[in-house]
Amino acid sequence: MPTMKAAVIYEAGGPEVLKIESRPIPTPKAGEVLIRVKAFGLNRSELFTRQGHSPDVKFPRVLGIEAAGLVDDAPGGEFRKGDIVATAMGGMGRQFDGGYAEYTCAPAKQVQCIKTGLAWEILGAIPEMLQTSWGSLFKSLRLEKGERLLIRGGTTSVGLAAAAIAKNHGAFVAATTRNPERNKLLLESGADQVFIDTGSIAEQVKEVCSGGVDKVLELVGTTTLKDSLRCAKQRGIVCMTGIVSNKWSFDDFAPMEAIPTAVCLTSYNGKSEDFMGTPLEELVEQIAAGTLHVQIGKVFQLDEIVEAHRCMEENKAGGKIVVIT
């Protein structure tokens, strides 16, 4: 039986619990696509799973909620062998083995074909990152041209992508960082205004953007959400998408006190149908044309998955971490 290299987790723990081993190449059934994985991005949800914070994920498991590569087999005829494809979500790396391998088998209904000549490290970076950015901006926040957008956690990979997409859409983009040295990175990625995040920036935001911003994309989490709600003007919308602070819930939450009058609080948690609704081909064309910048932080090989996870956990990448197989 032909085999492949895969990173397998048997128990929760530090980066070292990810073990490289040889496994049989999966056999696709009708309605599935066998993908020769060329690259995949790392995501914090995989970090949380590795740490033991995803009780619904059973070990052993090949993690990875996204992948980009070439079609090896599609018994149902949905794709041709050699097609360039991307897939994300829908239980990938959670209910069934995901992208941390040389091959992955995914439902055809959650695979997009892309006609492009972009490098694999770029294609590996974009499936989850772009669906999260796009969905947050246009499904949950309903961002309109000319609106003022604040991205809380602007130097995250999703934050950088969201800034570029929103800027191309015609919005005024403000973004936050705790590190003043990241100011240039944010401006180059599409931000018009940068706020150094002290944890309490609402008053400063309201001074610069009279009365507050129209929309807030919250990528830090509950540690800054209350302050982000105060950054929005009346009839504004705050979307909770990310939890890079690793804090999942409030210790004390009084909605009448936390949510200002006429400010709306929503969330975005993309599913496979959201990935399929993301105009990936259009966004890839923008990347190729140079009008949409994707910030690649660091690139690793599959054999370096432990080092890649350690880099993600320590927030040292400065952009999306991509693994090449």
Contacts in CASP RR format, 6 or more apart in sequence:
PFRMAT RR
TARGET T0000
AUTHOR 0000-0000-0000
METHOD contacts of the structure
MODEL  1
MPTMKAAVIYEAGGPEVLKIESRPIPTPKAGEVLIRVKAFGLNRSELFTR
QGHSPDVKFPRVLGIEAAGLVDDAPGGEFRKGDIVATAMGGMGRQFDGGY
AEYTCAPAKQVQCIKTGLAWEILGAIPEMLQTSWGSLFKSLRLEKGERLL
IRGGTTSVGLAAAAIAKNHGAFVAATTRNPERNKLLLESGADQVFIDTGS
IAEQVKEVCSGGVDKVLELVGTTTLKDSLRCAKQRGIVCMTGIVSNKWSF
DDFAPMEAIPTAVCLTSYNGKSEDFMGTPLEELVEQIAAGTLHVQIGKVF
QLDEIVEAHRCMEENKAGGKIVVIT
1 24 0 8 1.000
1 25 0 8 1.000
2 24 0 8 1.000
2 25 0 8 1.000
3 22 0 8 1.000
3 23 0 8 1.000
3 24 0 8 1.000
3 25 0 8 1.000
4 22 0 8 1.000
4 23 0 8 1.000
4 24 0 8 1.000
4 25 0 8 1.000
4 101 0 8 1.000
4 102 0 8 1.000
4 103 0 8 1.000
5 20 0 8 1.000
5 21 0 8 1.000
5 22 0 8 1.000
5 23 0 8 1.000
5 101 0 8 1.000
5 102 0 8 1.000
5 302 0 8 1.000
5 303 0 8 1.000
5 325 0 8 1.000
6 20 0 8 1.000
6 21 0 8 1.000
6 22 0 8 1.000
6 23 0 8 1.000
6 62 0 8 1.000
6 97 0 8 1.000
6 100 0 8 1.000
6 101 0 8 1.000
6 102 0 8 1.000
7 18 0 8 1.000
7 19 0 8 1.000
7 20 0 8 1.000
7 62 0 8 1.000
7 63 0 8 1.000
7 100 0 8 1.000
7 101 0 8 1.000
7 302 0 8 1.000
7 305 0 8 1.000
8 18 0 8 1.000
8 19 0 8 1.000
8 20 0 8 1.000
8 21 0 8 1.000
8 23 0 8 1.000
8 60 0 8 1.000
8 61 0 8 1.000
8 62 0 8 1.000
9 17 0 8 1.000
9 18 0 8 1.000
9 19 0 8 1.000
9 49 0 8 1.000
9 50 0 8 1.000
9 59 0 8 1.000
9 60 0 8 1.000
9 61 0 8 1.000
9 62 0 8 1.000
9 63 0 8 1.000
10 17 0 8 1.000
10 19 0 8 1.000
10 59 0 8 1.000
10 60 0 8 1.000
11 17 0 8 1.000
11 59 0 8 1.000
12 50 0 8 1.000
12 51 0 8 1.000
12 52 0 8 1.000
12 59 0 8 1.000
13 50 0 8 1.000
13 51 0 8 1.000
13 52 0 8 1.000
14 50 0 8 1.000
14 51 0 8 1.000
14 309 0 8 1.000
14 313 0 8 1.000
15 50 0 8 1.000
15 305 0 8 1.000
15 306 0 8 1.000
15 307 0 8 1.000
15 309 0 8 1.000
15 310 0 8 1.000
15 313 0 8 1.000
16 306 0 8 1.000
17 50 0 8 1.000
18 50 0 8 1.000
18 63 0 8 1.000
18 100 0 8 1.000
18 305 0 8 1.000
18 306 0 8 1.000
18 309 0 8 1.000
20 302 0 8 1.000
20 303 0 8 1.000
20 305 0 8 1.000
23 62 0 8 1.000
23 101 0 8 1.000
25 34 0 8 1.000
25 102 0 8 1.000
25 103 0 8 1.000
26 34 0 8 1.000
26 97 0 8 1.000
26 103 0 8 1.000
26 104 0 8 1.000
26 105 0 8 1.000
27 34 0 8 1.000
27 105 0 8 1.000
28 34 0 8 1.000
28 73 0 8 1.000
28 74 0 8 1.000
28 75 0 8 1.000
28 105 0 8 1.000
29 75 0 8 1.000
30 75 0 8 1.000
30 76 0 8 1.000
31 74 0 8 1.000
31 75 0 8 1.000
31 76 0 8 1.000
31 78 0 8 1.000
31 107 0 8 1.000
31 108 0 8 1.000
31 109 0 8 1.000
32 74 0 8 1.000
32 75 0 8 1.000
32 105 0 8 1.000
32 106 0 8 1.000
32 107 0 8 1.000
32 108 0 8 1.000
33 71 0 8 1.000
33 73 0 8 1.000
33 74 0 8 1.000
33 78 0 8 1.000
33 79 0 8 1.000
33 85 0 8 1.000
33 87 0 8 1.000
33 105 0 8 1.000
33 106 0 8 1.000
33 107 0 8 1.000
33 108 0 8 1.000
33 111 0 8 1.000
34 71 0 8 1.000
34 72 0 8 1.000
34 73 0 8 1.000
34 74 0 8 1.000
34 103 0 8 1.000
34 104 0 8 1.000
34 105 0 8 1.000
35 67 0 8 1.000
35 69 0 8 1.000
35 70 0 8 1.000
35 71 0 8 1.000
35 72 0 8 1.000
35 85 0 8 1.000
35 87 0 8 1.000
35 103 0 8 1.000
35 104 0 8 1.000
35 105 0 8 1.000
35 106 0 8 1.000
35 111 0 8 1.000
36 69 0 8 1.000
36 70 0 8 1.000
36 71 0 8 1.000
36 72 0 8 1.000
36 102 0 8 1.000
36 103 0 8 1.000
37 67 0 8 1.000
37 68 0 8 1.000
37 69 0 8 1.000
37 99 0 8 1.000
37 101 0 8 1.000
37 102 0 8 1.000
37 103 0 8 1.000
37 104 0 8 1.000
37 325 0 8 1.000
38 68 0 8 1.000
38 69 0 8 1.000
38 70 0 8 1.000
38 120 0 8 1.000
38 123 0 8 1.000
38 124 0 8 1.000
38 324 0 8 1.000
38 325 0 8 1.000
39 67 0 8 1.000
39 68 0 8 1.000
39 69 0 8 1.000
39 120 0 8 1.000
39 121 0 8 1.000
39 123 0 8 1.000
39 124 0 8 1.000
39 125 0 8 1.000
39 322 0 8 1.000
39 323 0 8 1.000
39 324 0 8 1.000
39 325 0 8 1.000
40 64 0 8 1.000
40 66 0 8 1.000
40 67 0 8 1.000
40 68 0 8 1.000
40 99 0 8 1.000
40 100 0 8 1.000
40 124 0 8 1.000
40 322 0 8 1.000
40 323 0 8 1.000
40 325 0 8 1.000
41 66 0 8 1.000
41 124 0 8 1.000
41 125 0 8 1.000
41 127 0 8 1.000
41 128 0 8 1.000
41 129 0 8 1.000
41 320 0 8 1.000
41 321 0 8 1.000
41 322 0 8 1.000
41 323 0 8 1.000
42 308 0 8 1.000
42 309 0 8 1.000
42 312 0 8 1.000
42 320 0 8 1.000
42 321 0 8 1.000
42 322 0 8 1.000
42 323 0 8 1.000
43 64 0 8 1.000
43 65 0 8 1.000
43 66 0 8 1.000
43 128 0 8 1.000
44 242 0 8 1.000
44 243 0 8 1.000
44 244 0 8 1.000
44 312 0 8 1.000
45 54 0 8 1.000
45 65 0 8 1.000
46 63 0 8 1.000
46 64 0 8 1.000
46 65 0 8 1.000
46 93 0 8 1.000
46 309 0 8 1.000
47 309 0 8 1.000
47 312 0 8 1.000
47 313 0 8 1.000
48 54 0 8 1.000
48 246 0 8 1.000
49 57 0 8 1.000
49 61 0 8 1.000
49 63 0 8 1.000
49 94 0 8 1.000
50 63 0 8 1.000
50 309 0 8 1.000
54 94 0 8 1.000
56 94 0 8 1.000
57 93 0 8 1.000
57 94 0 8 1.000
57 95 0 8 1.000
61 93 0 8 1.000
61 94 0 8 1.000
61 97 0 8 1.000
62 93 0 8 1.000
62 97 0 8 1.000
62 98 0 8 1.000
62 99 0 8 1.000
62 100 0 8 1.000
62 101 0 8 1.000
62 104 0 8 1.000
63 93 0 8 1.000
63 98 0 8 1.000
63 99 0 8 1.000
63 100 0 8 1.000
64 92 0 8 1.000
64 93 0 8 1.000
64 98 0 8 1.000
64 99 0 8 1.000
64 100 0 8 1.000
65 88 0 8 1.000
65 89 0 8 1.000
65 91 0 8 1.000
65 92 0 8 1.000
65 93 0 8 1.000
65 94 0 8 1.000
65 98 0 8 1.000
65 99 0 8 1.000
65 128 0 8 1.000
66 86 0 8 1.000
66 87 0 8 1.000
66 88 0 8 1.000
66 89 0 8 1.000
66 92 0 8 1.000
66 99 0 8 1.000
66 124 0 8 1.000
66 127 0 8 1.000
66 128 0 8 1.000
67 86 0 8 1.000
67 87 0 8 1.000
67 88 0 8 1.000
67 92 0 8 1.000
67 98 0 8 1.000
67 99 0 8 1.000
67 104 0 8 1.000
67 106 0 8 1.000
67 124 0 8 1.000
67 127 0 8 1.000
68 84 0 8 1.000
68 85 0 8 1.000
68 86 0 8 1.000
68 87 0 8 1.000
68 120 0 8 1.000
68 123 0 8 1.000
68 124 0 8 1.000
68 126 0 8 1.000
68 127 0 8 1.000
69 84 0 8 1.000
69 85 0 8 1.000
69 86 0 8 1.000
69 120 0 8 1.000
69 123 0 8 1.000
70 81 0 8 1.000
70 82 0 8 1.000
70 83 0 8 1.000
70 84 0 8 1.000
70 85 0 8 1.000
71 79 0 8 1.000
71 80 0 8 1.000
71 81 0 8 1.000
71 82 0 8 1.000
71 83 0 8 1.000
71 85 0 8 1.000
72 81 0 8 1.000
72 82 0 8 1.000
72 103 0 8 1.000
73 81 0 8 1.000
74 80 0 8 1.000
74 81 0 8 1.000
74 108 0 8 1.000
76 108 0 8 1.000
78 108 0 8 1.000
78 111 0 8 1.000
79 85 0 8 1.000
79 108 0 8 1.000
79 111 0 8 1.000
79 113 0 8 1.000
83 113 0 8 1.000
84 113 0 8 1.000
84 114 0 8 1.000
84 115 0 8 1.000
84 116 0 8 1.000
84 117 0 8 1.000
84 123 0 8 1.000
85 111 0 8 1.000
85 112 0 8 1.000
85 113 0 8 1.000
85 114 0 8 1.000
86 111 0 8 1.000
86 112 0 8 1.000
86 114 0 8 1.000
86 123 0 8 1.000
86 124 0 8 1.000
86 126 0 8 1.000
86 127 0 8 1.000
86 280 0 8 1.000
87 104 0 8 1.000
87 106 0 8 1.000
87 110 0 8 1.000
87 111 0 8 1.000
87 112 0 8 1.000
87 127 0 8 1.000
87 275 0 8 1.000
88 110 0 8 1.000
88 127 0 8 1.000
88 128 0 8 1.000
88 131 0 8 1.000
88 272 0 8 1.000
88 275 0 8 1.000
89 110 0 8 1.000
89 128 0 8 1.000
89 131 0 8 1.000
89 270 0 8 1.000
89 271 0 8 1.000
89 272 0 8 1.000
89 274 0 8 1.000
89 275 0 8 1.000
90 107 0 8 1.000
90 110 0 8 1.000
90 271 0 8 1.000
90 272 0 8 1.000
91 272 0 8 1.000
92 98 0 8 1.000
92 99 0 8 1.000
92 104 0 8 1.000
92 106 0 8 1.000
92 110 0 8 1.000
93 99 0 8 1.000
93 100 0 8 1.000
96 105 0 8 1.000
97 104 0 8 1.000
97 105 0 8 1.000
98 104 0 8 1.000
98 106 0 8 1.000
100 302 0 8 1.000
100 305 0 8 1.000
100 323 0 8 1.000
101 302 0 8 1.000
101 325 0 8 1.000
102 302 0 8 1.000
102 325 0 8 1.000
107 272 0 8 1.000
109 272 0 8 1.000
109 276 0 8 1.000
110 272 0 8 1.000
110 275 0 8 1.000
110 276 0 8 1.000
112 127 0 8 1.000
112 275 0 8 1.000
112 276 0 8 1.000
112 278 0 8 1.000
112 280 0 8 1.000
112 281 0 8 1.000
114 123 0 8 1.000
114 280 0 8 1.000
114 281 0 8 1.000
114 284 0 8 1.000
115 281 0 8 1.000
116 123 0 8 1.000
116 281 0 8 1.000
116 284 0 8 1.000
116 285 0 8 1.000
116 288 0 8 1.000
117 288 0 8 1.000
118 284 0 8 1.000
118 287 0 8 1.000
118 288 0 8 1.000
120 324 0 8 1.000
121 296 0 8 1.000
121 299 0 8 1.000
121 322 0 8 1.000
121 324 0 8 1.000
122 287 0 8 1.000
122 294 0 8 1.000
122 296 0 8 1.000
123 284 0 8 1.000
124 322 0 8 1.000
125 157 0 8 1.000
125 294 0 8 1.000
125 296 0 8 1.000
125 320 0 8 1.000
125 322 0 8 1.000
126 161 0 8 1.000
126 280 0 8 1.000
126 283 0 8 1.000
126 284 0 8 1.000
126 287 0 8 1.000
126 294 0 8 1.000
127 275 0 8 1.000
127 280 0 8 1.000
128 275 0 8 1.000
129 157 0 8 1.000
129 158 0 8 1.000
129 161 0 8 1.000
129 294 0 8 1.000
129 320 0 8 1.000
130 161 0 8 1.000
130 165 0 8 1.000
130 278 0 8 1.000
130 280 0 8 1.000
130 283 0 8 1.000
131 270 0 8 1.000
131 274 0 8 1.000
131 275 0 8 1.000
131 277 0 8 1.000
131 278 0 8 1.000
131 280 0 8 1.000
132 158 0 8 1.000
132 241 0 8 1.000
132 268 0 8 1.000
132 270 0 8 1.000
133 158 0 8 1.000
133 159 0 8 1.000
133 161 0 8 1.000
133 162 0 8 1.000
133 165 0 8 1.000
134 165 0 8 1.000
134 278 0 8 1.000
134 279 0 8 1.000
134 283 0 8 1.000
135 268 0 8 1.000
135 270 0 8 1.000
135 274 0 8 1.000
135 278 0 8 1.000
136 158 0 8 1.000
136 162 0 8 1.000
136 217 0 8 1.000
136 239 0 8 1.000
136 241 0 8 1.000
136 268 0 8 1.000
137 143 0 8 1.000
137 149 0 8 1.000
137 162 0 8 1.000
137 165 0 8 1.000
137 166 0 8 1.000
137 169 0 8 1.000
137 217 0 8 1.000
139 268 0 8 1.000
139 274 0 8 1.000
140 237 0 8 1.000
140 239 0 8 1.000
140 241 0 8 1.000
140 266 0 8 1.000
140 267 0 8 1.000
140 268 0 8 1.000
141 149 0 8 1.000
141 215 0 8 1.000
141 217 0 8 1.000
141 237 0 8 1.000
141 239 0 8 1.000
141 266 0 8 1.000
142 215 0 8 1.000
142 237 0 8 1.000
143 149 0 8 1.000
143 166 0 8 1.000
143 169 0 8 1.000
143 171 0 8 1.000
143 215 0 8 1.000
144 171 0 8 1.000
144 214 0 8 1.000
145 169 0 8 1.000
145 170 0 8 1.000
145 171 0 8 1.000
146 170 0 8 1.000
146 171 0 8 1.000
146 172 0 8 1.000
147 171 0 8 1.000
147 172 0 8 1.000
147 213 0 8 1.000
147 214 0 8 1.000
147 215 0 8 1.000
148 171 0 8 1.000
148 172 0 8 1.000
148 174 0 8 1.000
148 209 0 8 1.000
148 212 0 8 1.000
148 213 0 8 1.000
148 214 0 8 1.000
148 215 0 8 1.000
149 166 0 8 1.000
149 171 0 8 1.000
149 172 0 8 1.000
149 173 0 8 1.000
149 174 0 8 1.000
149 213 0 8 1.000
149 214 0 8 1.000
149 215 0 8 1.000
149 216 0 8 1.000
149 217 0 8 1.000
150 174 0 8 1.000
150 175 0 8 1.000
150 176 0 8 1.000
150 195 0 8 1.000
150 205 0 8 1.000
150 209 0 8 1.000
150 213 0 8 1.000
150 215 0 8 1.000
150 216 0 8 1.000
150 217 0 8 1.000
150 228 0 8 1.000
150 231 0 8 1.000
150 232 0 8 1.000
151 159 0 8 1.000
151 162 0 8 1.000
151 163 0 8 1.000
151 166 0 8 1.000
151 173 0 8 1.000
151 174 0 8 1.000
151 175 0 8 1.000
151 176 0 8 1.000
151 191 0 8 1.000
151 216 0 8 1.000
151 217 0 8 1.000
151 219 0 8 1.000
152 176 0 8 1.000
152 197 0 8 1.000
152 216 0 8 1.000
152 217 0 8 1.000
152 218 0 8 1.000
152 219 0 8 1.000
152 220 0 8 1.000
152 221 0 8 1.000
152 224 0 8 1.000
152 228 0 8 1.000
152 231 0 8 1.000
153 159 0 8 1.000
153 175 0 8 1.000
153 176 0 8 1.000
153 177 0 8 1.000
153 197 0 8 1.000
153 219 0 8 1.000
153 220 0 8 1.000
153 244 0 8 1.000
154 160 0 8 1.000
154 162 0 8 1.000
154 163 0 8 1.000
154 175 0 8 1.000
154 176 0 8 1.000
154 177 0 8 1.000
154 186 0 8 1.000
154 191 0 8 1.000
154 219 0 8 1.000
155 175 0 8 1.000
155 177 0 8 1.000
155 179 0 8 1.000
155 182 0 8 1.000
155 185 0 8 1.000
155 186 0 8 1.000
155 318 0 8 1.000
155 319 0 8 1.000
156 219 0 8 1.000
156 242 0 8 1.000
156 244 0 8 1.000
156 319 0 8 1.000
157 295 0 8 1.000
157 297 0 8 1.000
157 317 0 8 1.000
157 319 0 8 1.000
157 320 0 8 1.000
157 321 0 8 1.000
158 219 0 8 1.000
158 241 0 8 1.000
158 242 0 8 1.000
159 175 0 8 1.000
159 217 0 8 1.000
159 219 0 8 1.000
160 185 0 8 1.000
160 186 0 8 1.000
160 189 0 8 1.000
160 293 0 8 1.000
160 294 0 8 1.000
160 295 0 8 1.000
160 319 0 8 1.000
161 294 0 8 1.000
161 295 0 8 1.000
162 217 0 8 1.000
163 173 0 8 1.000
163 175 0 8 1.000
163 186 0 8 1.000
163 189 0 8 1.000
163 190 0 8 1.000
163 191 0 8 1.000
164 189 0 8 1.000
164 190 0 8 1.000
164 292 0 8 1.000
164 293 0 8 1.000
164 294 0 8 1.000
165 283 0 8 1.000
165 292 0 8 1.000
166 173 0 8 1.000
166 190 0 8 1.000
167 173 0 8 1.000
167 190 0 8 1.000
167 191 0 8 1.000
167 192 0 8 1.000
168 286 0 8 1.000
168 291 0 8 1.000
168 292 0 8 1.000
172 192 0 8 1.000
172 193 0 8 1.000
172 209 0 8 1.000
173 190 0 8 1.000
173 191 0 8 1.000
173 192 0 8 1.000
173 193 0 8 1.000
174 191 0 8 1.000
174 192 0 8 1.000
174 193 0 8 1.000
174 194 0 8 1.000
174 195 0 8 1.000
174 205 0 8 1.000
174 208 0 8 1.000
174 209 0 8 1.000
174 213 0 8 1.000
175 186 0 8 1.000
175 189 0 8 1.000
175 191 0 8 1.000
175 193 0 8 1.000
175 194 0 8 1.000
175 195 0 8 1.000
176 194 0 8 1.000
176 195 0 8 1.000
176 196 0 8 1.000
176 197 0 8 1.000
176 201 0 8 1.000
177 183 0 8 1.000
177 186 0 8 1.000
177 194 0 8 1.000
177 195 0 8 1.000
177 196 0 8 1.000
177 197 0 8 1.000
178 196 0 8 1.000
178 197 0 8 1.000
178 198 0 8 1.000
180 196 0 8 1.000
182 318 0 8 1.000
183 194 0 8 1.000
185 295 0 8 1.000
185 318 0 8 1.000
186 194 0 8 1.000
187 194 0 8 1.000
188 293 0 8 1.000
189 293 0 8 1.000
189 295 0 8 1.000
190 293 0 8 1.000
193 208 0 8 1.000
193 209 0 8 1.000
195 201 0 8 1.000
195 204 0 8 1.000
195 205 0 8 1.000
195 208 0 8 1.000
197 220 0 8 1.000
197 224 0 8 1.000
199 223 0 8 1.000
199 224 0 8 1.000
199 227 0 8 1.000
200 227 0 8 1.000
201 227 0 8 1.000
201 231 0 8 1.000
202 227 0 8 1.000
202 228 0 8 1.000
202 230 0 8 1.000
202 231 0 8 1.000
205 212 0 8 1.000
205 213 0 8 1.000
205 231 0 8 1.000
206 212 0 8 1.000
206 231 0 8 1.000
211 233 0 8 1.000
212 231 0 8 1.000
212 232 0 8 1.000
212 233 0 8 1.000
213 231 0 8 1.000
213 232 0 8 1.000
213 233 0 8 1.000
213 236 0 8 1.000
214 232 0 8 1.000
214 233 0 8 1.000
214 236 0 8 1.000
214 237 0 8 1.000
215 232 0 8 1.000
215 236 0 8 1.000
215 237 0 8 1.000
215 238 0 8 1.000
215 239 0 8 1.000
216 228 0 8 1.000
216 229 0 8 1.000
216 231 0 8 1.000
216 232 0 8 1.000
216 236 0 8 1.000
216 237 0 8 1.000
216 238 0 8 1.000
216 239 0 8 1.000
217 239 0 8 1.000
217 241 0 8 1.000
218 224 0 8 1.000
218 225 0 8 1.000
218 228 0 8 1.000
218 238 0 8 1.000
218 239 0 8 1.000
218 240 0 8 1.000
218 241 0 8 1.000
218 242 0 8 1.000
219 241 0 8 1.000
219 242 0 8 1.000
219 244 0 8 1.000
220 242 0 8 1.000
220 243 0 8 1.000
220 244 0 8 1.000
220 245 0 8 1.000
221 240 0 8 1.000
221 242 0 8 1.000
221 243 0 8 1.000
221 244 0 8 1.000
221 245 0 8 1.000
221 247 0 8 1.000
222 243 0 8 1.000
222 245 0 8 1.000
222 247 0 8 1.000
222 248 0 8 1.000
222 249 0 8 1.000
222 250 0 8 1.000
223 245 0 8 1.000
223 247 0 8 1.000
224 245 0 8 1.000
225 238 0 8 1.000
225 240 0 8 1.000
225 250 0 8 1.000
225 258 0 8 1.000
226 258 0 8 1.000
228 238 0 8 1.000
229 238 0 8 1.000
229 258 0 8 1.000
229 259 0 8 1.000
229 260 0 8 1.000
229 263 0 8 1.000
229 265 0 8 1.000
230 260 0 8 1.000
231 238 0 8 1.000
232 238 0 8 1.000
232 260 0 8 1.000
232 263 0 8 1.000
233 263 0 8 1.000
234 260 0 8 1.000
234 261 0 8 1.000
234 262 0 8 1.000
234 263 0 8 1.000
235 262 0 8 1.000
235 263 0 8 1.000
235 264 0 8 1.000
236 262 0 8 1.000
236 263 0 8 1.000
236 264 0 8 1.000
237 263 0 8 1.000
237 264 0 8 1.000
237 265 0 8 1.000
237 266 0 8 1.000
238 263 0 8 1.000
238 264 0 8 1.000
238 265 0 8 1.000
238 266 0 8 1.000
239 266 0 8 1.000
239 267 0 8 1.000
239 268 0 8 1.000
240 265 0 8 1.000
240 266 0 8 1.000
240 267 0 8 1.000
240 268 0 8 1.000
241 267 0 8 1.000
241 268 0 8 1.000
241 269 0 8 1.000
244 315 0 8 1.000
259 265 0 8 1.000
283 292 0 8 1.000
286 292 0 8 1.000
287 293 0 8 1.000
287 294 0 8 1.000
294 320 0 8 1.000
295 318 0 8 1.000
295 319 0 8 1.000
295 320 0 8 1.000
296 319 0 8 1.000
296 320 0 8 1.000
296 322 0 8 1.000
297 317 0 8 1.000
297 318 0 8 1.000
297 319 0 8 1.000
297 320 0 8 1.000
297 321 0 8 1.000
297 322 0 8 1.000
298 308 0 8 1.000
298 311 0 8 1.000
298 316 0 8 1.000
298 317 0 8 1.000
298 318 0 8 1.000
298 319 0 8 1.000
298 321 0 8 1.000
298 322 0 8 1.000
299 321 0 8 1.000
299 322 0 8 1.000
299 323 0 8 1.000
299 324 0 8 1.000
300 307 0 8 1.000
300 308 0 8 1.000
300 311 0 8 1.000
300 321 0 8 1.000
300 322 0 8 1.000
300 323 0 8 1.000
300 324 0 8 1.000
301 323 0 8 1.000
301 324 0 8 1.000
301 325 0 8 1.000
302 323 0 8 1.000
302 324 0 8 1.000
302 325 0 8 1.000
304 323 0 8 1.000
305 323 0 8 1.000
308 321 0 8 1.000
308 323 0 8 1.000
311 317 0 8 1.000
311 321 0 8 1.000
312 321 0 8 1.000
END
